[in-house]
Each structure stands twice: as structure tokens, then as C-alpha cells.
Amino acid sequence: EKENGVFVILDTTLNEDLLKEGFAREFISKVQQMRKTKDFEVLDHIRVKYIPTEALKSGVDLYMDKIKEEVLAVSLEEAEDLPGDFIELNGESTKIEIEKE
């Protein structure tokens, strides 16, 4: 874009770090929605399980502490199978289960 004789060029390419952060943010958002749906109290601590894909796992592993802090999770574990329907997180198919601590 040109403004007052100045050109600004933005690189909008998604690199690996941005993709991992995106998975973490989507994961947090989904868990928060699930907390609301289950009528958990704001300060309830929870345990979280999810079915990992390679891409999702890399984002969750990198941002594990942030995810746990944001959703008040005392644990965040991988599972081979979980009840319920698959959901999409940034194009990756997974299942997430939460329960009160």
C-alpha cells in the first residue's frame, strides 16, 4: 500500500511458529466453549484429554503451560480414543474431553 510516498509490504506467509500458535489458540477457544456448555464455574479447575494429530500435538506441546493456565487445567493429556464427535481445529480432526477436577 502506498501512502505519502511510502510503500509497506507485509509478509502474510504462515510459518511453523504461527501455525503452532494458531492450534494453541483454537484449542483454548474450544475448551473454553466446552466449559461454558457444561456450566462449569469460572474458577473450576479441570482435566483435559485430547486425541492428538502431529500438527495439533506440536502446537499443544509448545504452548502447554499457556493452555493450562488459560483454561485452568491441572492436566492436559493425550488419549487414543474419546467419546463424542470429532471436531475440526485449524483443519485437524480431533476429540477433546474435559472434566472437573
Residue pairs with C-beta under 8 A, 6 or more apart in sequence:
1 7
1 8
14 22
19 55
19 59
19 90
20 58
20 59
20 62
20 63
21 59
21 62
21 63
22 59
22 90
23 55
23 56
23 58
23 59
23 60
23 89
23 90
23 92
24 59
24 60
24 62
24 63
24 66
24 67
26 89
26 90
27 50
27 56
27 59
27 60
27 67
27 89
27 96
28 66
28 67
28 70
28 71
30 87
30 89
30 96
31 46
31 48
31 67
31 71
31 73
31 96
31 98
32 70
32 71
34 96
34 98
35 44
35 46
35 71
35 98
38 98
40 46
40 98
40 100
43 72
44 72
44 100
44 101
45 72
45 73
45 74
45 100
45 101
46 71
46 72
46 73
46 74
46 98
46 99
46 100
46 101
47 73
47 74
47 75
47 77
47 98
47 99
47 100
47 101
48 71
48 73
48 75
48 76
48 77
48 96
48 97
48 98
49 76
49 77
49 78
49 79
49 82
49 96
49 97
49 98
50 56
50 60
50 76
50 77
50 78
50 79
50 82
50 94
50 95
50 96
50 97
51 78
51 79
51 80
51 81
51 82
51 94
51 95
51 96
52 60
52 78
52 94
53 92
53 93
53 94
55 90
55 92
56 89
56 90
56 92
56 94
57 78
60 67
60 76
64 76
67 73
67 76
68 74
68 75
68 76
71 98
73 98
74 101
79 95
79 97
81 95
82 95
82 96
82 97
83 95
83 97
84 95
84 97
85 95
86 93
86 94
86 95
87 93
87 94
87 95
87 96
